[in-house]
Amino acid sequence: MVYGLNYGMGNKSLSERLKIEESEAARIKNKYFSLFKKMADFRESQKTTSQIESILGRVRHFPKNAESNGKQFTTVIATIVQSAASDIVRILTITVNRLIEKKYHDKKKDNKVRLVLKIHDELLIEIGEQLAKKFVKEVRLKIRQKLVELIPDLKIEFPIRAQIGSNYGE
């Protein structure tokens, strides 16, 4: 429901998905946006958008303003959110890879750190257990520095969670 409302779901769609009357869906939607006023304001501000620029400067143009077409409005909101997420993960991946190349690339197998795979917003890194805590601490610092450098008015922290296992399933 939250994603649907934030991305522009109307009362009719909400009522169908929740199997409730449209008037009840409208009440839920109004209550939701009264609780999350900044999201409501943000959505409203995008109704005349004809161009989106991502954090890293990628631009997407829309043929008409979003207000004239409900699907386009949904696409505008989705583009803003998804391009921001994509850029942040790109920053994370490049920063971690550069850190590994600069400081942690060692020919000796027990000291080698490798970025193996990126899955959505996760990085799979091969690392010796003895280096893991130090590496994660440094990654957190480097990521924060890079995000502040590239997004100076950033107001939120991005938690970086690390787990250790002998394979991806763990």
C-alpha positions in Angstrom: 0.0 0.0 0.0 2.8 2.4 0.9 4.6 2.0 -2.4 1.4 2.2 -4.3 0.3 5.4 -2.6 3.7 7.0 -2.9 3.9 6.1 -6.6 0.5 7.6 -7.4 -2.1 4.9 -6.8 -5.6 6.3 -6.9 -8.6 5.5 -4.7 -10.1 3.1 -7.2 -6.9 0.9 -7.4 -6.4 1.1 -3.7 -10.0 0.0 -3.0 -9.7 -2.9 -5.5 -6.4 -4.1 -4.0 -7.6 -3.9 -0.4 -11.1 -5.1 -1.3 -12.8 -2.2 0.3 -15.2 0.6 -0.8 -13.6 3.5 -2.7 -14.7 5.9 0.0 -12.8 3.9 2.6 -9.8 3.8 0.3 -10.0 7.6 0.0 -10.1 7.9 3.8 -7.0 5.7 4.2 -5.1 7.6 1.5 -6.0 11.0 3.1 -4.9 9.7 6.5 -1.7 8.3 5.1 -0.7 11.6 3.5 -1.7 13.6 6.5 0.8 11.5 8.5 3.4 11.9 5.8 2.9 15.5 4.8 6.3 15.9 3.2 5.7 13.0 0.9 2.3 14.5 -0.1 4.0 17.8 -0.8 6.8 16.1 -2.8 4.3 14.3 -4.9 2.3 17.4 -5.5 5.4 19.3 -6.5 6.1 16.7 -9.2 2.7 17.1 -11.0 4.1 19.5 -13.6 7.5 17.8 -14.0 8.8 17.4 -17.5 12.4 16.6 -16.8 14.2 14.6 -14.0 17.9 14.8 -13.2 19.4 12.1 -11.1 21.9 12.6 -8.3 24.8 11.9 -10.7 23.3 14.0 -13.5 21.5 11.6 -15.7 18.5 13.3 -17.3 15.2 11.9 -18.4 12.6 14.0 -20.3 8.9 13.6 -20.3 6.8 14.7 -23.3 4.0 16.5 -21.2 3.6 17.5 -17.6 2.9 14.6 -15.3 -0.5 16.0 -14.2 -2.0 15.3 -17.6 -1.4 11.6 -17.5 -1.7 9.4 -14.3 0.7 6.8 -15.7 3.3 9.4 -16.5 2.9 10.9 -12.9 3.6 7.4 -11.5 6.6 7.1 -13.9 8.0 10.5 -12.8 7.8 9.5 -9.1 9.3 6.1 -9.8 12.1 7.6 -11.9 13.1 10.0 -9.1 13.1 7.3 -6.4 14.7 4.6 -8.5 17.4 6.8 -10.2 18.4 8.0 -6.7 18.7 4.5 -5.4 20.6 3.4 -8.5 23.0 6.4 -8.2 23.6 5.6 -4.5 24.4 2.0 -5.2 26.7 3.0 -8.0 28.5 5.3 -5.6 28.8 2.5 -3.1 30.1 0.0 -5.6 32.7 2.3 -7.1 33.9 3.5 -3.7 34.2 0.0 -2.4 36.0 -1.2 -5.5 38.5 1.8 -5.4 39.1 1.1 -1.7 39.9 -2.5 -2.5 42.2 -1.7 -5.4 44.0 1.0 -3.4 44.4 -0.6 0.0 43.3 -4.2 0.1 44.4 -5.9 -3.2 47.1 -8.4 -2.1 48.4 -11.3 -4.1 48.6 -13.5 -1.0 45.4 -15.5 -0.8 44.8 -14.9 2.9 45.0 -11.1 2.6 43.1 -10.7 -0.6 39.8 -8.8 -0.7 37.6 -9.1 -3.8 34.4 -7.5 -4.9 32.7 -10.6 -6.3 29.1 -9.6 -7.1 26.5 -6.8 -6.8 22.9 -7.9 -6.2 20.5 -4.9 -6.1 21.8 -3.0 -3.1 24.1 -5.7 -1.8 27.8 -6.2 -2.5 29.3 -9.7 -2.0 32.9 -9.4 -1.0 35.4 -12.2 -0.5 37.6 -11.3 2.5 39.5 -13.1 5.2 37.7 -13.0 8.5 40.7 -11.3 10.2 40.3 -8.3 7.8 36.5 -8.0 7.8 35.9 -5.7 10.8 38.7 -3.3 9.7 37.4 -3.3 6.1 33.8 -2.7 7.1 34.7 0.2 9.4 36.7 1.8 6.6 33.9 1.2 4.0 31.4 2.9 6.3 33.7 5.9 6.6 34.6 6.1 2.9 30.9 5.8 1.8 29.8 8.5 4.1 32.6 10.8 2.9 31.7 10.1 -0.8 28.0 10.6 -0.3 28.6 14.0 1.5 31.0 15.0 -1.3 28.5 14.1 -4.1 25.3 15.0 -2.2 26.3 18.0 0.0 22.7 18.6 1.4 22.2 14.9 2.3 20.1 14.7 5.4 19.9 11.0 6.1 22.4 8.3 7.0 22.5 5.1 4.9 23.1 2.1 7.2 25.8 -0.2 6.0 25.1 -3.7 7.3 27.8 -6.4 7.1 27.4 -10.1 7.5 30.1 -12.8 7.5 29.6 -16.3 6.3 31.5 -19.0 4.5 29.1 -18.7 1.5 26.4 -16.3 0.2 23.6 -18.4 1.8 25.1 -17.8 5.3 
